[in-house]
Amino acid sequence: MSSSRTSAKSFHIRSRKPREISGILDSVLKKYGLQEKIANYTFVLHWEEIVGKAIAKVATPHSVRNKTLVLSVRDSIWAQELTFRKEVIIKRLNNFLGDSEAIEDIY
């Protein structure tokens, strides 16, 4: 007859105080060099505040490449309008980001 034995494994449990997820996330982002990249996109959460309600309804940030903000725009009429307002938008955006050269162009 064969008998089945279960082997007991011992686990070492560290007793630590719980940490906030934001602290853990910050350290992981720093470790992989992503914190600055993500910080560059915080403006998306404040887009309407930066550009105003009218522009926010028709244009949304898509990406940032080589200091150029790429927007998705409702139509060609608004795309043309935004070219006229480009300098003001860039200035407001850079003021929000705290870096006068963070964004140099809008496409």
C-alpha distances in whole Angstrom, upper triangle without the diagonal:
4,6,10,13,16,19,22,25,28,31,35,37,41,43,46,49,49,51,53,53,56,56,52,54,57,55,53,57,58,55,56,60,60,61,65,64,63,66,68,67,67,71,69,68,72,74,76,77,78,80,81,80,82,80,77,77,78,76,73,71,69,69,70,71,73,75,76,74,74,74,73,77,77,80,83,85,83,82,86,87,84,86,89,87,84,86,86,82,81,83,81,78,79,80,77,75,77,77,81,79,76,77,80,80,79,78
4,7,10,13,15,19,22,25,28,32,34,38,40,43,46,46,48,50,49,53,52,49,51,54,52,50,53,55,52,52,56,56,58,61,61,59,62,65,64,64,67,66,65,69,70,73,74,75,76,78,77,79,77,74,74,75,73,69,68,66,65,67,68,70,71,72,71,70,71,70,73,74,77,80,82,80,79,83,83,81,82,85,83,81,82,82,79,78,80,78,74,75,76,73,71,73,74,77,76,72,74,77,77,76,75
4,6,10,12,16,19,22,25,29,31,35,37,40,43,43,45,47,46,50,50,46,48,51,49,48,51,53,50,50,54,54,56,59,59,58,60,63,62,62,65,64,63,67,68,70,72,73,74,75,74,77,75,72,72,73,71,68,66,64,64,65,66,68,70,71,69,69,69,69,72,73,76,78,81,79,78,81,82,79,81,84,81,79,81,80,77,76,78,76,72,73,74,71,69,71,72,75,74,70,72,75,75,74,73
4,7,10,13,16,19,22,26,28,31,34,37,39,39,41,44,43,46,46,43,44,48,46,44,47,49,46,47,51,51,52,56,55,54,57,59,58,58,62,60,59,63,65,67,68,69,71,72,71,73,71,68,68,69,68,64,63,61,60,62,62,65,66,67,66,65,66,65,68,69,72,75,77,75,74,78,78,75,77,80,78,75,77,77,73,72,74,72,69,69,70,67,65,67,68,71,70,67,68,71,71,70,70
4,6,9,12,16,19,22,25,28,30,34,36,36,39,41,41,44,43,40,42,45,43,42,45,47,44,45,48,49,50,54,53,52,55,57,56,56,60,59,58,61,63,65,66,67,69,70,69,72,70,67,67,68,67,63,61,60,59,60,61,63,64,66,64,64,65,64,67,68,72,74,76,74,73,77,77,74,76,79,76,74,75,75,71,71,72,70,67,67,69,65,63,65,66,69,68,65,66,70,70,69,69
4,6,9,13,15,19,21,25,27,30,33,33,35,37,37,40,40,37,39,42,40,38,42,43,41,41,45,45,47,50,50,48,51,54,53,53,56,55,54,58,60,62,63,64,66,67,66,68,67,63,64,65,63,60,58,56,56,57,58,60,61,62,61,61,61,61,64,65,68,71,73,71,70,73,74,71,72,75,73,71,72,71,68,67,69,67,63,64,65,62,60,62,62,66,65,61,63,66,67,66,65
4,6,10,13,16,19,22,25,28,31,31,33,36,35,39,38,35,37,40,38,36,40,41,38,39,43,43,45,48,48,47,49,52,51,51,55,54,53,57,59,61,62,63,65,66,65,68,66,63,63,65,63,59,57,55,54,56,56,58,60,61,60,60,60,60,64,65,68,70,73,70,69,73,73,70,71,74,72,70,71,70,67,66,67,65,62,62,63,60,58,60,61,64,63,60,61,65,65,65,64
4,6,10,13,15,19,21,24,27,28,30,33,33,36,35,32,35,37,35,34,38,39,37,38,41,42,43,46,47,45,47,50,50,49,53,52,51,54,57,59,59,60,63,64,63,66,64,61,62,63,61,57,56,54,53,54,55,57,58,59,58,58,59,59,62,64,67,69,72,69,68,71,71,68,70,73,70,68,69,68,65,64,65,63,60,60,61,58,56,58,59,62,61,58,60,63,64,63,63
4,6,10,13,16,19,22,25,25,27,30,30,33,32,29,32,34,32,31,34,35,33,34,38,38,39,43,43,42,44,47,47,46,50,49,48,52,54,56,57,58,60,61,61,63,62,58,59,60,58,55,53,51,50,51,52,54,55,56,55,55,56,56,60,61,64,67,69,66,65,69,69,65,67,70,67,65,66,65,62,61,62,60,57,57,58,55,53,54,55,59,58,55,56,60,61,60,60
4,7,10,13,16,19,22,23,25,28,28,31,30,27,30,32,30,29,33,34,31,33,37,37,38,42,42,41,43,46,45,45,49,48,47,50,53,55,55,56,59,60,60,63,61,57,59,60,58,54,52,51,50,50,51,53,54,55,54,55,56,56,59,61,64,67,69,66,65,68,68,65,66,69,66,64,65,64,61,59,61,59,56,56,56,53,51,52,54,57,56,53,55,59,60,59,60
4,6,10,12,15,18,19,21,24,24,28,26,24,26,29,26,26,29,30,28,30,33,34,34,38,39,37,39,42,42,41,45,45,44,47,49,52,52,53,55,56,56,59,57,54,55,57,54,51,49,47,46,47,48,50,50,52,51,51,52,53,56,58,61,63,65,62,61,65,64,61,63,65,63,60,61,60,57,56,57,55,52,52,53,50,47,49,50,54,53,50,52,55,56,56,56
4,6,10,12,16,17,19,23,23,26,24,22,25,27,24,24,28,28,26,28,32,32,33,36,37,36,38,41,41,40,44,44,43,46,48,51,50,51,54,55,55,58,57,53,55,56,54,50,48,47,46,46,47,48,49,51,50,51,52,52,56,57,61,63,65,62,61,64,64,60,62,64,61,59,60,59,56,54,55,53,50,50,51,48,46,47,48,52,51,48,50,54,55,55,55
4,6,9,12,13,16,19,20,23,21,19,22,24,22,22,26,27,25,27,30,31,31,34,35,34,35,39,38,37,41,41,40,43,45,48,47,48,51,52,52,55,54,50,52,54,51,48,46,45,44,44,45,47,47,49,48,49,50,50,53,55,58,61,62,59,58,62,61,58,60,62,59,57,57,56,53,52,53,51,48,48,48,45,43,44,46,49,49,46,48,52,53,53,53
4,6,10,11,13,17,18,21,19,17,20,22,20,20,24,24,23,25,28,29,28,32,33,32,33,37,37,36,39,40,38,41,44,46,46,46,49,51,51,54,52,49,51,52,50,46,44,44,42,43,44,45,45,47,46,47,48,49,52,54,58,60,61,58,57,60,60,56,58,60,57,55,55,54,51,50,50,49,46,45,46,43,41,42,43,47,47,44,46,50,51,51,52
4,7,9,12,16,17,20,18,17,20,22,20,21,25,25,24,27,29,30,29,32,34,32,33,37,36,35,39,39,37,40,43,45,44,45,49,50,50,53,52,48,50,52,50,46,44,44,43,43,45,46,46,48,47,48,48,49,52,54,58,60,61,58,57,60,59,56,58,60,57,55,55,54,51,50,50,48,45,45,45,42,40,41,43,46,47,44,46,50,51,51,52
4,6,9,12,14,17,14,14,17,19,17,18,22,22,21,24,26,27,25,29,31,29,29,33,33,32,35,36,34,37,40,42,41,42,45,46,47,50,49,45,47,49,47,43,41,41,40,40,42,43,43,45,43,45,45,46,49,51,55,57,58,55,54,57,56,53,55,56,53,51,51,50,47,46,46,44,42,41,41,38,36,37,39,43,43,40,43,46,48,48,49
4,6,10,12,15,13,13,16,18,17,18,21,22,22,25,26,26,25,28,30,28,28,32,32,30,33,34,32,34,37,39,38,40,43,44,44,47,46,43,45,47,45,41,40,40,39,39,41,42,41,43,42,43,44,45,48,50,53,55,56,53,52,55,54,51,53,55,51,49,49,48,45,44,44,42,40,39,39,36,35,35,37,41,42,39,41,45,47,46,48
4,7,9,12,11,11,14,15,15,16,19,20,20,23,25,24,22,26,27,25,26,29,29,27,31,31,29,31,34,36,36,37,40,41,41,44,43,40,41,44,42,38,36,36,36,36,38,40,39,41,39,40,41,42,44,46,50,52,53,50,49,52,51,48,50,52,48,47,47,45,43,42,42,40,37,37,37,34,32,33,36,39,40,37,39,43,44,44,45
4,6,8,7,7,10,12,12,13,16,17,17,20,21,20,19,22,24,22,22,26,25,24,27,28,26,28,31,33,33,34,37,38,38,41,40,37,39,41,39,35,33,33,32,33,35,36,35,37,36,37,38,39,41,43,47,49,50,46,46,49,48,45,47,48,45,43,43,42,39,38,38,36,34,34,33,30,29,30,32,36,36,33,35,39,40,40,41
4,5,5,7,9,10,11,13,15,16,17,19,20,19,17,20,22,19,19,23,22,20,24,24,22,24,28,30,29,30,33,34,34,38,37,33,35,37,35,32,30,30,29,30,32,34,33,35,33,34,34,35,38,40,43,46,47,43,43,46,45,41,43,45,42,40,40,39,36,35,35,33,30,31,30,27,26,27,29,33,33,30,33,36,38,37,39
4,5,5,6,8,10,10,12,14,15,17,18,16,15,18,19,16,17,21,20,18,22,22,20,23,26,28,28,29,31,33,33,36,34,31,33,35,33,29,27,27,26,27,29,31,31,32,30,31,32,32,35,37,41,43,44,41,40,43,42,39,41,43,40,38,38,37,34,33,34,32,29,29,29,26,24,26,28,32,32,29,30,34,35,35,36
4,5,5,6,9,10,10,12,14,15,16,14,12,15,16,14,14,18,17,15,19,19,17,20,23,25,25,25,29,30,30,33,32,29,31,33,30,27,25,25,24,25,27,28,28,29,27,29,29,30,33,35,39,41,42,38,38,41,40,36,38,40,37,35,35,34,31,30,30,28,25,26,26,22,21,22,24,28,28,25,27,31,32,32,33
4,5,5,6,9,10,11,12,15,15,14,12,15,17,15,15,19,19,17,21,22,20,23,26,28,27,28,31,33,33,36,35,32,34,36,33,30,28,28,26,26,28,29,29,31,29,31,32,33,36,38,42,43,45,41,40,43,42,39,40,42,39,37,37,36,33,32,32,30,27,27,27,24,22,23,25,29,29,26,28,32,34,34,35
4,5,5,6,9,10,11,13,14,13,12,16,17,15,16,20,20,19,22,23,22,24,27,30,29,30,33,34,35,38,36,33,35,36,34,30,28,28,26,26,28,29,29,31,30,31,32,33,36,39,42,44,45,42,41,44,43,40,41,43,40,38,38,37,34,33,34,32,29,29,29,26,24,25,27,30,30,27,29,33,34,34,35
4,5,5,6,9,10,11,12,10,9,13,14,12,13,16,16,15,19,20,19,21,24,27,26,27,29,31,32,35,33,29,32,33,30,27,24,24,22,23,24,26,26,27,26,27,28,29,33,35,38,40,41,38,37,40,39,36,38,40,37,35,35,34,31,30,31,29,26,26,26,23,21,23,24,28,27,24,26,30,31,31,32
4,5,5,6,9,10,10,9,7,11,12,11,11,15,15,14,18,19,18,21,23,26,26,25,28,30,32,34,32,29,32,33,30,27,24,24,22,22,23,24,24,26,25,27,28,30,33,35,38,40,41,38,37,39,39,35,37,38,35,33,33,32,29,28,29,27,24,23,24,21,19,20,21,25,25,22,24,28,29,29,31
4,5,5,6,9,10,10,9,12,14,13,14,17,18,18,21,22,22,24,27,30,29,29,32,34,35,38,36,33,35,36,33,30,27,27,24,24,25,26,26,28,28,29,31,32,36,38,41,43,44,41,39,42,42,38,39,41,38,36,36,35,33,31,31,30,27,26,27,24,22,23,24,27,27,24,27,30,32,32,33
4,5,5,6,9,8,9,12,13,12,14,17,17,18,21,22,22,25,26,30,30,29,32,34,35,37,35,32,34,35,32,29,26,25,23,22,24,25,25,27,26,28,29,31,34,37,40,41,43,40,38,41,41,37,39,41,38,36,36,36,33,31,32,31,27,27,28,25,22,24,25,28,27,24,26,30,31,31,32
4,5,5,6,5,5,9,9,9,10,13,14,14,18,19,19,22,23,27,27,26,29,31,32,34,32,29,31,32,29,25,22,22,19,19,20,21,21,23,23,24,26,28,31,34,36,38,40,36,35,38,37,34,35,37,35,32,32,32,29,27,28,27,24,23,24,22,19,21,21,24,23,20,22,26,27,27,28
4,5,5,6,5,8,10,11,11,14,16,16,20,21,21,23,25,29,28,27,30,32,34,36,34,31,34,34,31,28,25,24,21,20,21,21,22,24,24,26,28,30,33,36,39,40,42,38,37,39,39,35,36,38,35,33,32,32,30,28,28,27,24,23,24,22,19,20,20,24,23,20,23,26,28,28,30
4,6,8,9,11,13,13,15,17,19,19,23,24,24,27,28,32,32,31,33,36,37,39,37,34,37,37,34,30,27,26,23,22,23,23,24,26,26,28,30,32,35,38,41,42,44,41,39,42,42,38,39,41,38,35,35,36,33,31,32,31,28,26,28,26,23,24,24,27,26,23,25,28,30,31,32
4,6,8,10,11,12,14,16,17,18,22,22,23,26,27,30,31,29,32,34,36,37,35,32,35,35,31,28,25,23,20,20,20,20,21,24,24,25,27,29,33,36,38,39,41,38,36,39,39,36,36,39,36,33,34,34,31,29,30,30,26,25,27,25,22,23,23,26,24,21,24,26,28,28,29
4,6,7,8,10,11,13,15,16,19,20,21,24,25,28,28,27,29,32,34,35,32,30,33,33,29,26,23,22,18,17,17,17,18,21,21,23,25,27,31,34,36,37,39,36,34,37,37,33,33,36,34,30,30,31,28,26,27,27,23,22,24,22,19,20,19,22,21,18,20,23,25,26,27
4,6,5,6,9,10,11,13,16,17,18,20,21,25,25,24,26,29,30,32,29,27,29,30,26,23,19,18,15,15,15,16,17,19,19,20,22,24,28,31,33,34,36,33,31,34,34,30,31,33,31,28,28,29,26,24,25,24,21,20,22,20,17,19,18,21,20,16,18,22,23,23,24
4,5,5,6,9,10,11,14,16,16,18,20,23,23,22,25,27,29,31,28,26,29,29,26,22,19,19,16,15,17,17,17,19,19,21,23,25,28,31,34,35,36,33,31,34,34,30,31,33,30,27,27,27,24,22,23,22,19,18,20,17,14,16,16,20,19,15,18,21,23,23,25
4,5,5,6,9,10,13,15,16,17,19,22,22,20,23,26,27,29,27,24,28,28,24,21,18,18,15,13,14,14,14,16,16,19,21,23,26,30,32,33,34,31,29,32,31,27,28,30,27,24,24,24,22,19,20,20,16,15,17,15,12,13,13,16,15,12,14,18,20,20,22
4,5,5,7,10,12,13,15,17,17,21,21,19,21,24,26,28,25,23,25,25,22,19,15,14,11,10,11,12,12,14,14,16,18,20,23,27,29,30,32,28,26,29,29,25,26,28,26,23,23,24,21,18,20,19,16,15,18,16,12,15,14,17,15,12,13,17,18,18,20
4,5,5,7,10,11,12,14,15,19,19,18,20,23,24,26,23,21,23,24,21,17,14,14,12,11,13,15,14,16,15,16,18,20,23,26,28,30,31,28,26,29,29,25,26,29,26,23,24,24,20,19,20,19,15,16,17,15,12,15,15,18,17,13,15,18,19,19,20
4,5,5,8,10,11,13,14,18,17,16,19,21,23,25,23,20,23,24,21,18,15,15,13,12,14,15,14,16,15,17,18,21,23,26,29,30,31,28,26,29,28,24,26,28,25,22,22,22,19,17,18,17,13,13,14,12,9,11,12,15,15,11,13,17,19,19,21
4,6,7,9,11,12,13,16,16,14,16,20,21,23,20,18,22,22,18,15,12,13,10,8,11,12,10,12,11,13,15,18,21,24,26,27,28,25,23,26,25,21,22,24,21,19,19,19,16,14,15,14,11,10,13,11,7,10,10,13,12,8,10,13,15,15,17
4,5,6,8,10,10,14,14,13,15,18,19,21,18,16,19,19,16,12,9,10,8,8,12,14,12,13,10,12,13,15,18,21,24,25,26,23,21,24,24,20,21,24,21,18,19,19,15,14,16,15,11,12,14,11,9,13,13,15,15,11,11,15,16,15,16
4,5,6,7,9,12,12,12,14,16,18,20,18,15,18,19,17,13,11,13,12,12,15,17,15,16,13,15,15,17,20,22,25,27,27,24,23,26,25,21,23,25,22,20,20,19,16,15,16,14,11,12,13,10,8,12,13,16,16,13,13,17,18,17,19
4,5,5,6,9,9,8,11,13,15,17,15,12,16,17,14,11,9,12,11,11,15,16,14,14,11,13,13,15,17,20,23,24,24,21,20,23,21,18,20,21,18,16,17,15,12,12,13,11,8,10,11,7,7,11,12,14,15,11,11,15,15,14,17
4,5,5,9,10,9,11,13,14,16,13,10,13,14,11,8,7,9,10,11,15,17,15,14,11,12,11,13,15,17,20,22,23,19,19,22,20,17,19,21,18,17,18,17,13,14,15,13,10,13,14,11,11,15,16,17,17,14,13,17,16,14,16
4,6,8,9,10,12,13,13,16,14,11,14,16,14,11,10,13,13,15,18,21,19,18,15,16,15,16,17,19,22,25,25,21,21,24,23,20,22,24,21,20,21,19,16,16,17,14,12,15,15,11,12,16,17,19,20,17,16,20,20,18,19
4,6,5,6,9,10,11,14,13,10,13,15,13,11,11,14,15,15,19,21,18,18,15,16,15,16,17,19,22,24,24,20,20,23,21,18,21,22,18,17,18,16,13,14,15,11,10,13,12,9,11,14,16,17,19,16,16,19,19,17,19
4,5,5,6,8,9,11,9,7,10,12,9,8,8,12,13,14,17,20,17,16,12,13,11,13,14,16,19,20,20,16,17,19,17,14,17,18,15,14,16,14,10,12,13,10,9,12,13,10,12,15,16,17,18,15,14,17,16,14,16
4,5,5,5,5,8,8,5,8,11,10,9,11,14,16,17,21,23,20,19,15,16,14,14,14,15,18,20,19,16,17,19,17,14,18,18,15,15,17,14,11,14,15,11,11,15,14,12,14,17,19,20,21,19,17,20,19,16,18
4,6,6,7,11,10,9,12,14,13,13,13,17,18,19,22,24,21,20,17,18,16,18,17,19,22,23,22,18,20,21,19,16,19,19,16,16,17,14,11,14,13,10,10,13,12,10,13,15,17,18,20,18,17,20,19,18,20
4,6,9,11,10,9,12,14,12,12,12,15,16,16,19,21,17,16,14,16,14,16,16,18,21,22,21,17,18,19,17,14,16,16,13,13,13,10,8,10,10,6,6,10,9,7,10,13,14,15,16,15,13,16,16,14,17
4,7,8,6,6,10,11,9,10,11,15,16,16,19,21,18,16,13,14,12,14,13,15,17,18,17,13,14,16,13,10,13,13,10,10,12,9,6,9,10,7,8,12,12,11,13,16,17,16,18,16,14,16,15,13,15
4,6,6,6,9,11,11,12,13,17,19,20,23,25,21,20,17,17,15,16,15,16,18,19,18,14,16,17,14,12,16,15,12,13,15,11,10,13,13,10,12,15,15,13,16,19,20,20,21,20,18,20,18,16,18
4,6,5,6,9,10,11,14,17,20,21,25,27,24,22,18,19,15,15,14,14,17,19,17,14,16,18,15,14,17,17,14,16,18,15,13,16,17,14,15,18,18,16,19,22,23,23,24,23,21,22,21,18,20
4,6,5,7,9,11,14,17,20,22,25,27,24,22,18,18,15,14,12,12,14,15,13,10,13,15,12,11,15,15,12,15,17,14,13,16,18,15,16,20,20,19,21,24,25,24,25,24,21,22,20,17,18
4,5,5,6,8,11,14,17,18,21,23,20,18,15,14,11,11,9,10,12,13,12,8,10,12,10,8,12,12,10,11,14,12,10,13,15,13,13,17,18,17,19,21,22,21,22,20,18,19,17,14,14
4,6,5,6,9,12,15,17,20,23,20,18,14,14,11,11,10,10,13,15,15,11,13,15,13,11,15,16,13,14,16,14,11,14,16,13,13,17,17,16,17,21,22,22,22,20,18,19,18,15,15
4,6,8,11,14,17,19,23,25,23,20,17,16,12,11,9,9,12,14,14,11,13,15,13,13,16,17,15,16,19,17,15,18,20,17,17,20,21,19,21,24,25,25,26,23,21,23,20,17,17
4,7,10,13,16,18,21,24,22,19,15,14,10,8,6,5,8,11,10,7,9,12,11,10,14,15,14,14,18,17,14,17,19,18,17,20,22,20,22,25,25,25,25,23,20,21,18,15,14
4,7,9,12,14,17,20,18,15,11,10,6,6,4,6,9,11,11,8,8,12,11,9,12,14,12,12,16,15,12,14,17,15,14,17,19,18,19,22,22,22,22,19,16,18,15,11,11
4,6,9,12,15,18,16,14,10,9,6,5,7,9,12,14,15,12,11,15,14,12,14,17,15,14,17,16,12,14,17,15,13,16,18,16,17,21,21,21,20,18,15,17,15,12,12
4,6,8,12,15,13,11,7,6,5,6,9,12,15,16,17,14,13,16,16,13,15,17,15,13,16,16,12,12,15,14,11,14,17,15,14,18,18,18,17,15,12,15,13,10,10
4,7,10,13,13,11,8,5,5,6,10,13,15,16,18,16,14,17,18,15,16,19,18,16,18,19,15,15,18,17,14,17,19,18,17,20,20,20,19,16,14,16,14,11,10
4,6,10,10,8,6,5,7,9,13,16,18,19,21,18,16,19,20,16,17,20,19,16,18,19,15,14,18,17,14,15,18,17,15,19,17,18,16,13,11,13,12,10,10
4,7,6,5,5,6,9,12,15,19,20,20,22,20,17,20,20,17,17,20,18,15,16,17,14,12,15,16,12,13,16,15,13,16,14,15,13,10,8,10,10,9,10
4,5,5,7,7,11,14,17,21,22,22,24,21,18,21,22,18,18,21,20,16,17,19,17,14,17,18,15,15,19,18,16,18,16,16,13,11,9,10,10,10,10
4,5,8,10,14,17,20,23,24,24,26,23,20,22,23,19,18,21,20,17,17,19,17,14,17,18,15,14,18,18,16,17,15,15,11,9,8,9,9,11,11
4,7,10,13,16,19,22,23,23,24,22,19,20,21,17,16,19,17,14,14,16,14,10,13,15,12,11,14,15,12,14,11,11,8,6,5,5,7,9,11
4,6,10,13,15,19,20,19,21,18,15,17,18,14,13,16,15,11,12,15,12,10,13,14,12,12,16,16,14,16,14,13,10,9,6,6,5,5,7
4,6,10,12,16,17,17,19,16,13,15,16,12,12,15,14,10,12,13,10,9,12,13,10,11,15,14,13,16,14,14,12,10,7,8,6,5,6
4,7,10,13,14,15,17,14,11,14,15,12,12,16,15,12,14,16,13,12,16,16,13,15,18,17,16,19,18,18,16,13,10,11,9,6,5
4,6,10,11,12,14,11,9,12,13,10,11,15,13,11,15,15,12,12,16,15,13,16,18,17,17,20,20,19,18,16,13,14,11,7,6
4,7,9,11,13,10,9,13,13,11,13,16,15,14,18,18,15,16,19,18,16,19,22,20,20,24,23,23,22,19,16,17,14,11,9
4,6,8,9,7,6,10,10,9,11,14,14,13,17,17,14,16,19,18,17,20,22,21,22,25,25,24,23,21,18,19,15,12,10
4,7,8,7,8,11,11,11,14,16,16,16,20,20,17,19,22,21,20,23,25,24,25,28,28,28,27,25,22,22,19,15,13
4,6,6,6,9,10,11,13,15,16,16,20,20,18,20,23,23,22,25,27,26,27,30,30,29,28,26,23,23,19,16,13
4,5,5,6,9,10,11,13,14,15,19,19,18,20,23,23,22,25,27,27,28,31,30,28,27,26,22,22,18,15,12
4,5,5,6,9,10,11,13,14,18,18,17,19,22,22,22,25,27,27,28,31,30,28,28,27,23,22,19,16,14
4,5,5,6,9,10,10,12,15,15,14,16,19,19,19,22,23,23,24,27,27,25,25,24,20,20,17,13,12
4,5,5,7,9,10,10,14,15,13,15,18,18,18,20,23,22,23,26,25,24,23,21,18,17,14,10,9
4,5,5,7,9,10,13,14,14,16,18,19,19,21,23,24,25,27,26,24,23,23,19,18,14,12,11
4,5,5,7,9,12,12,12,14,16,17,17,20,21,22,23,26,25,23,23,22,19,18,15,12,12
4,5,5,6,9,10,8,11,13,14,14,16,18,19,20,22,21,20,19,19,15,14,11,9,9
4,5,5,8,10,10,11,14,15,15,17,19,20,21,23,21,19,18,18,15,13,10,8,8
4,6,8,9,10,12,13,15,16,17,19,20,22,23,22,20,19,20,16,15,12,11,12
4,6,6,6,9,10,11,12,14,16,17,18,20,19,17,17,18,14,13,11,10,12
4,6,5,6,9,10,10,12,14,15,16,18,17,14,14,14,11,10,8,7,9
4,5,5,6,9,10,11,12,14,15,16,15,12,12,13,10,9,8,9,12
4,5,5,6,9,10,11,12,14,15,15,12,14,14,12,11,11,11,14
4,5,5,6,9,10,11,12,14,14,12,13,12,10,10,10,9,12
4,6,5,6,8,10,10,12,11,9,9,9,6,7,7,8,11
4,5,5,6,9,10,10,10,7,9,10,8,9,10,11,15
4,6,5,6,9,10,11,9,12,11,10,12,13,13,16
4,5,5,6,9,9,9,10,8,7,10,11,11,14
4,5,5,6,5,5,7,6,6,9,11,12,16
4,5,5,6,7,10,9,10,12,14,15,19
4,5,8,9,12,10,11,14,15,16,19
4,5,8,9,7,9,13,15,15,18
4,7,9,8,11,14,16,18,21
4,5,5,8,11,14,16,19
4,6,8,9,12,14,18
4,5,6,10,13,16
4,7,10,12,15
4,6,8,11
4,7,10
4,7
4
